């Protein structure tokens, strides 16, 4: 269904949205969307570095456990 919209359909939708909401409302909405995307990317990067740090700590820990020392 969405494959048949094309450029004229997208332009018509954009004009209708602009008329309904006004330039100021759309501008503030896009600003909030941009802030949300930035916060999401920051969260993904933070969790990625946290996982990498945890994996690096696990790789550094080579001390034998009690199970390995019993013979």
PDB file of N, H, CA, C and O in Angstrom:
ATOM      1  N   UNK A   1       0.818  -1.190   0.000  1.00  0.00           N
ATOM      2  CA  UNK A   1       0.000   0.000   0.000  1.00  0.00           C
ATOM      3  C   UNK A   1       0.864   1.256   0.000  1.00  0.00           C
ATOM      4  O   UNK A   1       0.584   2.196  -0.744  1.00  0.00           O
ATOM      5  N   UNK A   2       1.902   1.285   0.819  1.00  0.00           N
ATOM      6  H   UNK A   2       2.129   0.522   1.423  1.00  0.00           H
ATOM      7  CA  UNK A   2       2.752   2.472   0.895  1.00  0.00           C
ATOM      8  C   UNK A   2       3.710   2.581  -0.286  1.00  0.00           C
ATOM      9  O   UNK A   2       4.336   3.626  -0.468  1.00  0.00           O
ATOM     10  N   UNK A   3       3.839   1.542  -1.082  1.00  0.00           N
ATOM     11  H   UNK A   3       3.331   0.694  -0.934  1.00  0.00           H
ATOM     12  CA  UNK A   3       4.742   1.593  -2.230  1.00  0.00           C
ATOM     13  C   UNK A   3       4.193   2.481  -3.344  1.00  0.00           C
ATOM     14  O   UNK A   3       4.953   2.910  -4.212  1.00  0.00           O
ATOM     15  N   UNK A   4       2.909   2.761  -3.339  1.00  0.00           N
ATOM     16  H   UNK A   4       2.292   2.413  -2.634  1.00  0.00           H
ATOM     17  CA  UNK A   4       2.279   3.503  -4.428  1.00  0.00           C
ATOM     18  C   UNK A   4       2.125   4.991  -4.144  1.00  0.00           C
ATOM     19  O   UNK A   4       1.515   5.695  -4.949  1.00  0.00           O
ATOM     20  N   UNK A   5       2.651   5.495  -3.036  1.00  0.00           N
ATOM     21  H   UNK A   5       3.146   4.922  -2.383  1.00  0.00           H
ATOM     22  CA  UNK A   5       2.445   6.898  -2.682  1.00  0.00           C
ATOM     23  C   UNK A   5       3.177   7.820  -3.650  1.00  0.00           C
ATOM     24  O   UNK A   5       2.551   8.693  -4.252  1.00  0.00           O
ATOM     25  N   UNK A   6       4.448   7.653  -3.811  1.00  0.00           N
ATOM     26  H   UNK A   6       4.956   6.944  -3.322  1.00  0.00           H
ATOM     27  CA  UNK A   6       5.210   8.481  -4.726  1.00  0.00           C
ATOM     28  C   UNK A   6       5.467   9.883  -4.192  1.00  0.00           C
ATOM     29  O   UNK A   6       5.007  10.241  -3.108  1.00  0.00           O
ATOM     30  N   UNK A   7       6.197  10.661  -4.954  1.00  0.00           N
ATOM     31  H   UNK A   7       6.571  10.370  -5.835  1.00  0.00           H
ATOM     32  CA  UNK A   7       6.564  12.017  -4.561  1.00  0.00           C
ATOM     33  C   UNK A   7       5.364  12.960  -4.468  1.00  0.00           C
ATOM     34  O   UNK A   7       5.271  13.709  -3.496  1.00  0.00           O
ATOM     35  N   UNK A   8       4.442  12.957  -5.433  1.00  0.00           N
ATOM     36  H   UNK A   8       4.518  12.349  -6.223  1.00  0.00           H
ATOM     37  CA  UNK A   8       3.286  13.862  -5.303  1.00  0.00           C
ATOM     38  C   UNK A   8       2.439  13.570  -4.062  1.00  0.00           C
ATOM     39  O   UNK A   8       1.938  14.495  -3.423  1.00  0.00           O
ATOM     40  N   UNK A   9       2.281  12.318  -3.728  1.00  0.00           N
ATOM     41  H   UNK A   9       2.688  11.567  -4.247  1.00  0.00           H
ATOM     42  CA  UNK A   9       1.518  11.966  -2.534  1.00  0.00           C
ATOM     43  C   UNK A   9       2.201  12.428  -1.268  1.00  0.00           C
ATOM     44  O   UNK A   9       1.544  12.919  -0.349  1.00  0.00           O
ATOM     45  N   UNK A  10       3.517  12.276  -1.207  1.00  0.00           N
ATOM     46  H   UNK A  10       4.050  11.878  -1.953  1.00  0.00           H
ATOM     47  CA  UNK A  10       4.273  12.738  -0.040  1.00  0.00           C
ATOM     48  C   UNK A  10       4.195  14.252   0.106  1.00  0.00           C
ATOM     49  O   UNK A  10       4.063  14.768   1.216  1.00  0.00           O
ATOM     50  N   UNK A  11       4.278  14.961  -1.013  1.00  0.00           N
ATOM     51  H   UNK A  11       4.386  14.542  -1.914  1.00  0.00           H
ATOM     52  CA  UNK A  11       4.167  16.422  -0.965  1.00  0.00           C
ATOM     53  C   UNK A  11       2.777  16.852  -0.499  1.00  0.00           C
ATOM     54  O   UNK A  11       2.645  17.805   0.268  1.00  0.00           O
ATOM     55  N   UNK A  12       1.753  16.160  -0.956  1.00  0.00           N
ATOM     56  H   UNK A  12       1.860  15.386  -1.580  1.00  0.00           H
ATOM     57  CA  UNK A  12       0.396  16.478  -0.518  1.00  0.00           C
ATOM     58  C   UNK A  12       0.235  16.242   0.983  1.00  0.00           C
ATOM     59  O   UNK A  12      -0.360  17.063   1.680  1.00  0.00           O
ATOM     60  N   UNK A  13       0.754  15.142   1.474  1.00  0.00           N
ATOM     61  H   UNK A  13       1.238  14.474   0.908  1.00  0.00           H
ATOM     62  CA  UNK A  13       0.689  14.851   2.905  1.00  0.00           C
ATOM     63  C   UNK A  13       1.437  15.920   3.701  1.00  0.00           C
ATOM     64  O   UNK A  13       0.951  16.371   4.738  1.00  0.00           O
ATOM     65  N   UNK A  14       2.618  16.329   3.224  1.00  0.00           N
ATOM     66  H   UNK A  14       3.013  15.962   2.382  1.00  0.00           H
ATOM     67  CA  UNK A  14       3.404  17.351   3.915  1.00  0.00           C
ATOM     68  C   UNK A  14       2.653  18.677   3.969  1.00  0.00           C
ATOM     69  O   UNK A  14       2.669  19.354   4.998  1.00  0.00           O
ATOM     70  N   UNK A  15       2.001  19.055   2.881  1.00  0.00           N
ATOM     71  H   UNK A  15       1.988  18.505   2.046  1.00  0.00           H
ATOM     72  CA  UNK A  15       1.252  20.310   2.846  1.00  0.00           C
ATOM     73  C   UNK A  15       0.064  20.252   3.805  1.00  0.00           C
ATOM     74  O   UNK A  15      -0.207  21.221   4.514  1.00  0.00           O
ATOM     75  N   UNK A  16      -0.637  19.133   3.832  1.00  0.00           N
ATOM     76  H   UNK A  16      -0.417  18.346   3.257  1.00  0.00           H
ATOM     77  CA  UNK A  16      -1.787  18.997   4.729  1.00  0.00           C
ATOM     78  C   UNK A  16      -1.329  19.072   6.186  1.00  0.00           C
ATOM     79  O   UNK A  16      -1.969  19.742   6.997  1.00  0.00           O
ATOM     80  N   UNK A  17      -0.245  18.404   6.526  1.00  0.00           N
ATOM     81  H   UNK A  17       0.275  17.860   5.867  1.00  0.00           H
ATOM     82  CA  UNK A  17       0.273  18.451   7.897  1.00  0.00           C
ATOM     83  C   UNK A  17       0.695  19.868   8.252  1.00  0.00           C
ATOM     84  O   UNK A  17       0.425  20.336   9.358  1.00  0.00           O
ATOM     85  N   UNK A  18       1.347  20.548   7.335  1.00  0.00           N
ATOM     86  H   UNK A  18       1.566  20.168   6.437  1.00  0.00           H
ATOM     87  CA  UNK A  18       1.771  21.924   7.583  1.00  0.00           C
ATOM     88  C   UNK A  18       0.572  22.845   7.811  1.00  0.00           C
ATOM     89  O   UNK A  18       0.607  23.702   8.695  1.00  0.00           O
ATOM     90  N   UNK A  19      -0.471  22.674   7.031  1.00  0.00           N
ATOM     91  H   UNK A  19      -0.499  21.978   6.313  1.00  0.00           H
ATOM     92  CA  UNK A  19      -1.664  23.510   7.191  1.00  0.00           C
ATOM     93  C   UNK A  19      -2.363  23.203   8.516  1.00  0.00           C
ATOM     94  O   UNK A  19      -2.817  24.120   9.200  1.00  0.00           O
ATOM     95  N   UNK A  20      -2.451  21.939   8.878  1.00  0.00           N
ATOM     96  H   UNK A  20      -2.082  21.195   8.322  1.00  0.00           H
ATOM     97  CA  UNK A  20      -3.164  21.560  10.100  1.00  0.00           C
ATOM     98  C   UNK A  20      -2.439  22.009  11.363  1.00  0.00           C
ATOM     99  O   UNK A  20      -3.066  22.524  12.288  1.00  0.00           O
ATOM    100  N   UNK A  21      -1.138  21.818  11.408  1.00  0.00           N
ATOM    101  H   UNK A  21      -0.628  21.399  10.657  1.00  0.00           H
ATOM    102  CA  UNK A  21      -0.402  22.060  12.649  1.00  0.00           C
ATOM    103  C   UNK A  21       0.344  23.389  12.676  1.00  0.00           C
ATOM    104  O   UNK A  21       0.606  23.911  13.759  1.00  0.00           O
ATOM    105  N   UNK A  22       0.684  23.934  11.562  1.00  0.00           N
ATOM    106  H   UNK A  22       0.472  23.509  10.681  1.00  0.00           H
ATOM    107  CA  UNK A  22       1.421  25.185  11.534  1.00  0.00           C
ATOM    108  C   UNK A  22       2.919  24.958  11.635  1.00  0.00           C
ATOM    109  O   UNK A  22       3.381  23.923  12.116  1.00  0.00           O
ATOM    110  N   UNK A  23       3.662  25.948  11.169  1.00  0.00           N
ATOM    111  H   UNK A  23       3.286  26.789  10.778  1.00  0.00           H
ATOM    112  CA  UNK A  23       5.109  25.824  11.109  1.00  0.00           C
ATOM    113  C   UNK A  23       5.745  25.736  12.490  1.00  0.00           C
ATOM    114  O   UNK A  23       6.677  24.956  12.687  1.00  0.00           O
ATOM    115  N   UNK A  24       5.262  26.515  13.447  1.00  0.00           N
ATOM    116  H   UNK A  24       4.505  27.148  13.287  1.00  0.00           H
ATOM    117  CA  UNK A  24       5.856  26.538  14.782  1.00  0.00           C
ATOM    118  C   UNK A  24       5.707  25.214  15.504  1.00  0.00           C
ATOM    119  O   UNK A  24       6.641  24.747  16.156  1.00  0.00           O
ATOM    120  N   UNK A  25       4.536  24.609  15.390  1.00  0.00           N
ATOM    121  H   UNK A  25       3.777  24.989  14.861  1.00  0.00           H
ATOM    122  CA  UNK A  25       4.269  23.340  16.068  1.00  0.00           C
ATOM    123  C   UNK A  25       5.128  22.231  15.465  1.00  0.00           C
ATOM    124  O   UNK A  25       5.680  21.406  16.193  1.00  0.00           O
ATOM    125  N   UNK A  26       5.237  22.212  14.155  1.00  0.00           N
ATOM    126  H   UNK A  26       4.788  22.883  13.565  1.00  0.00           H
ATOM    127  CA  UNK A  26       6.046  21.187  13.494  1.00  0.00           C
ATOM    128  C   UNK A  26       7.521  21.373  13.837  1.00  0.00           C
ATOM    129  O   UNK A  26       8.240  20.396  14.044  1.00  0.00           O
ATOM    130  N   UNK A  27       7.968  22.622  13.898  1.00  0.00           N
ATOM    131  H   UNK A  27       7.383  23.416  13.731  1.00  0.00           H
ATOM    132  CA  UNK A  27       9.355  22.903  14.240  1.00  0.00           C
ATOM    133  C   UNK A  27       9.690  22.405  15.646  1.00  0.00           C
ATOM    134  O   UNK A  27      10.732  21.783  15.854  1.00  0.00           O
ATOM    135  N   UNK A  28       8.816  22.675  16.599  1.00  0.00           N
ATOM    136  H   UNK A  28       7.970  23.180  16.429  1.00  0.00           H
ATOM    137  CA  UNK A  28       9.074  22.217  17.971  1.00  0.00           C
ATOM    138  C   UNK A  28       8.986  20.697  18.058  1.00  0.00           C
ATOM    139  O   UNK A  28       9.735  20.073  18.810  1.00  0.00           O
ATOM    140  N   UNK A  29       8.084  20.105  17.300  1.00  0.00           N
ATOM    141  H   UNK A  29       7.476  20.612  16.689  1.00  0.00           H
ATOM    142  CA  UNK A  29       7.961  18.648  17.293  1.00  0.00           C
ATOM    143  C   UNK A  29       9.226  17.994  16.736  1.00  0.00           C
ATOM    144  O   UNK A  29       9.714  17.010  17.292  1.00  0.00           O
ATOM    145  N   UNK A  30       9.752  18.536  15.647  1.00  0.00           N
ATOM    146  H   UNK A  30       9.355  19.335  15.196  1.00  0.00           H
ATOM    147  CA  UNK A  30      10.975  17.981  15.067  1.00  0.00           C
ATOM    148  C   UNK A  30      12.166  18.174  16.000  1.00  0.00           C
ATOM    149  O   UNK A  30      13.063  17.332  16.045  1.00  0.00           O
ATOM    150  N   UNK A  31      12.179  19.276  16.742  1.00  0.00           N
ATOM    151  H   UNK A  31      11.451  19.960  16.706  1.00  0.00           H
ATOM    152  CA  UNK A  31      13.227  19.478  17.735  1.00  0.00           C
ATOM    153  C   UNK A  31      13.177  18.415  18.818  1.00  0.00           C
ATOM    154  O   UNK A  31      14.215  17.906  19.240  1.00  0.00           O
ATOM    155  N   UNK A  32      11.977  18.077  19.268  1.00  0.00           N
ATOM    156  H   UNK A  32      11.133  18.491  18.925  1.00  0.00           H
ATOM    157  CA  UNK A  32      11.821  17.027  20.276  1.00  0.00           C
ATOM    158  C   UNK A  32      12.209  15.664  19.715  1.00  0.00           C
ATOM    159  O   UNK A  32      12.815  14.855  20.417  1.00  0.00           O
ATOM    160  N   UNK A  33      11.869  15.407  18.468  1.00  0.00           N
ATOM    161  H   UNK A  33      11.376  16.064  17.897  1.00  0.00           H
ATOM    162  CA  UNK A  33      12.255  14.146  17.834  1.00  0.00           C
ATOM    163  C   UNK A  33      13.779  14.060  17.752  1.00  0.00           C
ATOM    164  O   UNK A  33      14.352  13.002  18.013  1.00  0.00           O
ATOM    165  N   UNK A  34      14.432  15.149  17.397  1.00  0.00           N
ATOM    166  H   UNK A  34      13.966  16.008  17.185  1.00  0.00           H
ATOM    167  CA  UNK A  34      15.894  15.174  17.336  1.00  0.00           C
ATOM    168  C   UNK A  34      16.524  14.916  18.693  1.00  0.00           C
ATOM    169  O   UNK A  34      17.510  14.186  18.794  1.00  0.00           O
ATOM    170  N   UNK A  35      15.960  15.510  19.739  1.00  0.00           N
ATOM    171  H   UNK A  35      15.158  16.103  19.657  1.00  0.00           H
ATOM    172  CA  UNK A  35      16.470  15.276  21.093  1.00  0.00           C
ATOM    173  C   UNK A  35      16.286  13.817  21.492  1.00  0.00           C
ATOM    174  O   UNK A  35      17.155  13.231  22.137  1.00  0.00           O
ATOM    175  N   UNK A  36      15.158  13.236  21.110  1.00  0.00           N
ATOM    176  H   UNK A  36      14.452  13.712  20.586  1.00  0.00           H
ATOM    177  CA  UNK A  36      14.893  11.838  21.424  1.00  0.00           C
ATOM    178  C   UNK A  36      15.864  10.906  20.721  1.00  0.00           C
ATOM    179  O   UNK A  36      16.352   9.943  21.313  1.00  0.00           O
ATOM    180  N   UNK A  37      16.143  11.192  19.460  1.00  0.00           N
ATOM    181  H   UNK A  37      15.746  11.974  18.979  1.00  0.00           H
ATOM    182  CA  UNK A  37      17.090  10.371  18.711  1.00  0.00           C
ATOM    183  C   UNK A  37      18.483  10.487  19.318  1.00  0.00           C
ATOM    184  O   UNK A  37      19.196   9.490  19.437  1.00  0.00           O
ATOM    185  N   UNK A  38      18.872  11.700  19.703  1.00  0.00           N
ATOM    186  H   UNK A  38      18.293  12.510  19.606  1.00  0.00           H
ATOM    187  CA  UNK A  38      20.179  11.908  20.329  1.00  0.00           C
ATOM    188  C   UNK A  38      20.278  11.156  21.646  1.00  0.00           C
ATOM    189  O   UNK A  38      21.302  10.533  21.927  1.00  0.00           O
ATOM    190  N   UNK A  39      19.232  11.206  22.451  1.00  0.00           N
ATOM    191  H   UNK A  39      18.400  11.711  22.223  1.00  0.00           H
ATOM    192  CA  UNK A  39      19.237  10.489  23.730  1.00  0.00           C
ATOM    193  C   UNK A  39      19.282   8.982  23.508  1.00  0.00           C
ATOM    194  O   UNK A  39      19.954   8.268  24.252  1.00  0.00           O
ATOM    195  N   UNK A  40      18.577   8.493  22.497  1.00  0.00           N
ATOM    196  H   UNK A  40      18.031   9.073  21.892  1.00  0.00           H
ATOM    197  CA  UNK A  40      18.598   7.064  22.200  1.00  0.00           C
ATOM    198  C   UNK A  40      19.997   6.613  21.779  1.00  0.00           C
ATOM    199  O   UNK A  40      20.488   5.587  22.252  1.00  0.00           O
ATOM    200  N   UNK A  41      20.637   7.374  20.896  1.00  0.00           N
ATOM    201  H   UNK A  41      20.239   8.207  20.513  1.00  0.00           H
ATOM    202  CA  UNK A  41      21.992   7.023  20.451  1.00  0.00           C
ATOM    203  C   UNK A  41      22.968   7.049  21.616  1.00  0.00           C
ATOM    204  O   UNK A  41      23.845   6.190  21.706  1.00  0.00           O
ATOM    205  N   UNK A  42      22.827   8.026  22.514  1.00  0.00           N
ATOM    206  H   UNK A  42      22.114   8.724  22.442  1.00  0.00           H
ATOM    207  CA  UNK A  42      23.706   8.109  23.685  1.00  0.00           C
ATOM    208  C   UNK A  42      23.502   6.897  24.583  1.00  0.00           C
ATOM    209  O   UNK A  42      24.469   6.341  25.103  1.00  0.00           O
ATOM    210  N   UNK A  43      22.258   6.485  24.770  1.00  0.00           N
ATOM    211  H   UNK A  43      21.472   6.936  24.348  1.00  0.00           H
ATOM    212  CA  UNK A  43      21.969   5.316  25.586  1.00  0.00           C
ATOM    213  C   UNK A  43      22.537   4.047  24.986  1.00  0.00           C
ATOM    214  O   UNK A  43      23.063   3.200  25.708  1.00  0.00           O
ATOM    215  N   UNK A  44      22.437   3.907  23.670  1.00  0.00           N
ATOM    216  H   UNK A  44      22.009   4.596  23.085  1.00  0.00           H
ATOM    217  CA  UNK A  44      22.991   2.730  22.996  1.00  0.00           C
ATOM    218  C   UNK A  44      24.517   2.718  23.140  1.00  0.00           C
ATOM    219  O   UNK A  44      25.102   1.671  23.417  1.00  0.00           O
ATOM    220  N   UNK A  45      25.162   3.870  22.956  1.00  0.00           N
ATOM    221  H   UNK A  45      24.686   4.721  22.732  1.00  0.00           H
ATOM    222  CA  UNK A  45      26.610   3.944  23.093  1.00  0.00           C
ATOM    223  C   UNK A  45      27.047   3.650  24.523  1.00  0.00           C
ATOM    224  O   UNK A  45      28.041   2.956  24.734  1.00  0.00           O
ATOM    225  N   UNK A  46      26.315   4.171  25.510  1.00  0.00           N
ATOM    226  H   UNK A  46      25.507   4.735  25.338  1.00  0.00           H
ATOM    227  CA  UNK A  46      26.649   3.917  26.908  1.00  0.00           C
ATOM    228  C   UNK A  46      26.531   2.438  27.245  1.00  0.00           C
ATOM    229  O   UNK A  46      27.403   1.879  27.911  1.00  0.00           O
ATOM    230  N   UNK A  47      25.458   1.803  26.790  1.00  0.00           N
ATOM    231  H   UNK A  47      24.749   2.257  26.250  1.00  0.00           H
ATOM    232  CA  UNK A  47      25.286   0.382  27.092  1.00  0.00           C
ATOM    233  C   UNK A  47      26.333  -0.452  26.362  1.00  0.00           C
ATOM    234  O   UNK A  47      26.784  -1.472  26.883  1.00  0.00           O
ATOM    235  N   UNK A  48      26.719  -0.035  25.176  1.00  0.00           N
ATOM    236  H   UNK A  48      26.353   0.794  24.752  1.00  0.00           H
ATOM    237  CA  UNK A  48      27.741  -0.755  24.421  1.00  0.00           C
ATOM    238  C   UNK A  48      29.083  -0.690  25.142  1.00  0.00           C
ATOM    239  O   UNK A  48      29.770  -1.705  25.265  1.00  0.00           O
ATOM    240  N   UNK A  49      29.461   0.495  25.621  1.00  0.00           N
ATOM    241  H   UNK A  49      28.903   1.319  25.521  1.00  0.00           H
ATOM    242  CA  UNK A  49      30.729   0.618  26.342  1.00  0.00           C
ATOM    243  C   UNK A  49      30.674  -0.128  27.672  1.00  0.00           C
ATOM    244  O   UNK A  49      31.679  -0.688  28.112  1.00  0.00           O
ATOM    245  N   UNK A  50      29.508  -0.138  28.313  1.00  0.00           N
ATOM    246  H   UNK A  50      28.692   0.316  27.956  1.00  0.00           H
ATOM    247  CA  UNK A  50      29.361  -0.875  29.569  1.00  0.00           C
ATOM    248  C   UNK A  50      29.544  -2.376  29.345  1.00  0.00           C
ATOM    249  O   UNK A  50      30.202  -3.049  30.139  1.00  0.00           O
ATOM    250  N   UNK A  51      28.967  -2.895  28.272  1.00  0.00           N
ATOM    251  H   UNK A  51      28.432  -2.349  27.627  1.00  0.00           H
ATOM    252  CA  UNK A  51      29.126  -4.315  27.961  1.00  0.00           C
ATOM    253  C   UNK A  51      30.569  -4.635  27.593  1.00  0.00           C
ATOM    254  O   UNK A  51      31.093  -5.674  27.993  1.00  0.00           O
ATOM    255  N   UNK A  52      31.214  -3.756  26.837  1.00  0.00           N
ATOM    256  H   UNK A  52      30.788  -2.911  26.512  1.00  0.00           H
ATOM    257  CA  UNK A  52      32.612  -3.987  26.469  1.00  0.00           C
ATOM    258  C   UNK A  52      33.506  -3.967  27.697  1.00  0.00           C
ATOM    259  O   UNK A  52      34.436  -4.767  27.797  1.00  0.00           O
ATOM    260  N   UNK A  53      33.237  -3.059  28.636  1.00  0.00           N
ATOM    261  H   UNK A  53      32.481  -2.409  28.555  1.00  0.00           H
ATOM    262  CA  UNK A  53      34.017  -3.013  29.871  1.00  0.00           C
ATOM    263  C   UNK A  53      33.820  -4.278  30.691  1.00  0.00           C
ATOM    264  O   UNK A  53      34.773  -4.811  31.260  1.00  0.00           O
ATOM    265  N   UNK A  54      32.575  -4.761  30.752  1.00  0.00           N
ATOM    266  H   UNK A  54      31.801  -4.329  30.290  1.00  0.00           H
ATOM    267  CA  UNK A  54      32.298  -5.983  31.504  1.00  0.00           C
ATOM    268  C   UNK A  54      32.994  -7.176  30.859  1.00  0.00           C
ATOM    269  O   UNK A  54      33.524  -8.036  31.561  1.00  0.00           O
ATOM    270  N   UNK A  55      32.997  -7.234  29.547  1.00  0.00           N
ATOM    271  H   UNK A  55      32.566  -6.535  28.976  1.00  0.00           H
ATOM    272  CA  UNK A  55      33.666  -8.336  28.861  1.00  0.00           C
ATOM    273  C   UNK A  55      35.171  -8.247  29.054  1.00  0.00           C
ATOM    274  O   UNK A  55      35.832  -9.276  29.198  1.00  0.00           O
ATOM    275  N   UNK A  56      35.728  -7.039  29.061  1.00  0.00           N
ATOM    276  H   UNK A  56      35.191  -6.203  28.945  1.00  0.00           H
ATOM    277  CA  UNK A  56      37.166  -6.871  29.277  1.00  0.00           C
ATOM    278  C   UNK A  56      37.537  -7.276  30.696  1.00  0.00           C
ATOM    279  O   UNK A  56      38.588  -7.883  30.904  1.00  0.00           O
ATOM    280  N   UNK A  57      36.700  -6.956  31.676  1.00  0.00           N
ATOM    281  H   UNK A  57      35.847  -6.463  31.507  1.00  0.00           H
ATOM    282  CA  UNK A  57      36.968  -7.354  33.056  1.00  0.00           C
ATOM    283  C   UNK A  57      36.915  -8.868  33.198  1.00  0.00           C
ATOM    284  O   UNK A  57      37.728  -9.448  33.918  1.00  0.00           O
ATOM    285  N   UNK A  58      35.972  -9.515  32.524  1.00  0.00           N
ATOM    286  H   UNK A  58      35.311  -9.044  31.939  1.00  0.00           H
ATOM    287  CA  UNK A  58      35.888 -10.975  32.573  1.00  0.00           C
ATOM    288  C   UNK A  58      37.104 -11.608  31.911  1.00  0.00           C
ATOM    289  O   UNK A  58      37.595 -12.641  32.367  1.00  0.00           O
ATOM    290  N   UNK A  59      37.588 -10.998  30.847  1.00  0.00           N
ATOM    291  H   UNK A  59      37.190 -10.158  30.477  1.00  0.00           H
ATOM    292  CA  UNK A  59      38.756 -11.545  30.155  1.00  0.00           C
ATOM    293  C   UNK A  59      40.013 -11.376  30.995  1.00  0.00           C
ATOM    294  O   UNK A  59      40.911 -12.213  30.908  1.00  0.00           O
ATOM    295  N   UNK A  60      40.113 -10.327  31.803  1.00  0.00           N
ATOM    296  H   UNK A  60      39.384  -9.647  31.874  1.00  0.00           H
ATOM    297  CA  UNK A  60      41.287 -10.091  32.630  1.00  0.00           C
ATOM    298  C   UNK A  60      41.330 -11.018  33.837  1.00  0.00           C
ATOM    299  O   UNK A  60      42.411 -11.316  34.345  1.00  0.00           O
ATOM    300  N   UNK A  61      40.170 -11.480  34.304  1.00  0.00           N
ATOM    301  H   UNK A  61      39.292 -11.238  33.891  1.00  0.00           H
ATOM    302  CA  UNK A  61      40.093 -12.300  35.500  1.00  0.00           C
ATOM    303  C   UNK A  61      40.480 -13.732  35.163  1.00  0.00           C
ATOM    304  O   UNK A  61      39.655 -14.509  34.680  1.00  0.00           O
ATOM    305  N   UNK A  62      41.751 -14.083  35.420  1.00  0.00           N
ATOM    306  H   UNK A  62      42.421 -13.452  35.812  1.00  0.00           H
ATOM    307  CA  UNK A  62      42.250 -15.423  35.129  1.00  0.00           C
ATOM    308  C   UNK A  62      42.644 -16.164  36.403  1.00  0.00           C
ATOM    309  O   UNK A  62      43.354 -17.167  36.337  1.00  0.00           O
ATOM    310  N   UNK A  63      42.198 -15.687  37.550  1.00  0.00           N
ATOM    311  H   UNK A  63      41.621 -14.872  37.604  1.00  0.00           H
ATOM    312  CA  UNK A  63      42.525 -16.366  38.799  1.00  0.00           C
ATOM    313  C   UNK A  63      41.765 -17.672  38.883  1.00  0.00           C
ATOM    314  O   UNK A  63      40.580 -17.718  38.555  1.00  0.00           O
ATOM    315  N   UNK A  64      42.421 -18.730  39.313  1.00  0.00           N
ATOM    316  H   UNK A  64      43.384 -18.693  39.579  1.00  0.00           H
ATOM    317  CA  UNK A  64      41.743 -20.018  39.387  1.00  0.00           C
ATOM    318  C   UNK A  64      40.722 -20.013  40.538  1.00  0.00           C
ATOM    319  O   UNK A  64      40.924 -19.362  41.563  1.00  0.00           O
ATOM    320  N   UNK A  65      39.653 -20.735  40.348  1.00  0.00           N
ATOM    321  H   UNK A  65      39.489 -21.264  39.516  1.00  0.00           H
ATOM    322  CA  UNK A  65      38.645 -20.869  41.376  1.00  0.00           C
ATOM    323  C   UNK A  65      38.983 -22.058  42.253  1.00  0.00           C
ATOM    324  O   UNK A  65      39.918 -22.796  41.943  1.00  0.00           O
ATOM    325  N   UNK A  66      38.253 -22.269  43.339  1.00  0.00           N
ATOM    326  H   UNK A  66      37.493 -21.669  43.591  1.00  0.00           H
ATOM    327  CA  UNK A  66      38.505 -23.389  44.238  1.00  0.00           C
ATOM    328  C   UNK A  66      38.303 -24.725  43.542  1.00  0.00           C
ATOM    329  O   UNK A  66      38.993 -25.692  43.866  1.00  0.00           O
ATOM    330  N   UNK A  67      37.392 -24.805  42.609  1.00  0.00           N
ATOM    331  H   UNK A  67      36.832 -24.020  42.345  1.00  0.00           H
ATOM    332  CA  UNK A  67      37.136 -26.041  41.886  1.00  0.00           C
ATOM    333  C   UNK A  67      38.333 -26.462  41.054  1.00  0.00           C
ATOM    334  O   UNK A  67      38.592 -27.656  40.908  1.00  0.00           O
ATOM    335  N   UNK A  68      39.061 -25.511  40.509  1.00  0.00           N
ATOM    336  H   UNK A  68      38.851 -24.541  40.627  1.00  0.00           H
ATOM    337  CA  UNK A  68      40.206 -25.803  39.668  1.00  0.00           C
ATOM    338  C   UNK A  68      41.446 -26.150  40.490  1.00  0.00           C
ATOM    339  O   UNK A  68      42.331 -26.837  39.980  1.00  0.00           O
ATOM    340  N   UNK A  69      41.539 -25.709  41.720  1.00  0.00           N
ATOM    341  H   UNK A  69      40.820 -25.151  42.134  1.00  0.00           H
ATOM    342  CA  UNK A  69      42.734 -25.951  42.518  1.00  0.00           C
ATOM    343  C   UNK A  69      42.689 -27.264  43.266  1.00  0.00           C
ATOM    344  O   UNK A  69      43.734 -27.751  43.699  1.00  0.00           O
ATOM    345  N   UNK A  70      41.515 -27.859  43.435  1.00  0.00           N
ATOM    346  H   UNK A  70      40.667 -27.464  43.083  1.00  0.00           H
ATOM    347  CA  UNK A  70      41.415 -29.159  44.128  1.00  0.00           C
ATOM    348  C   UNK A  70      41.868 -30.268  43.210  1.00  0.00           C
ATOM    349  O   UNK A  70      41.404 -30.389  42.076  1.00  0.00           O
ATOM    350  N   UNK A  71      42.784 -31.081  43.717  1.00  0.00           N
ATOM    351  H   UNK A  71      43.161 -30.983  44.639  1.00  0.00           H
ATOM    352  CA  UNK A  71      43.282 -32.205  42.904  1.00  0.00           C
ATOM    353  C   UNK A  71      43.082 -33.495  43.628  1.00  0.00           C
ATOM    354  O   UNK A  71      43.435 -34.554  43.111  1.00  0.00           O
TER     355      UNK A  71
END
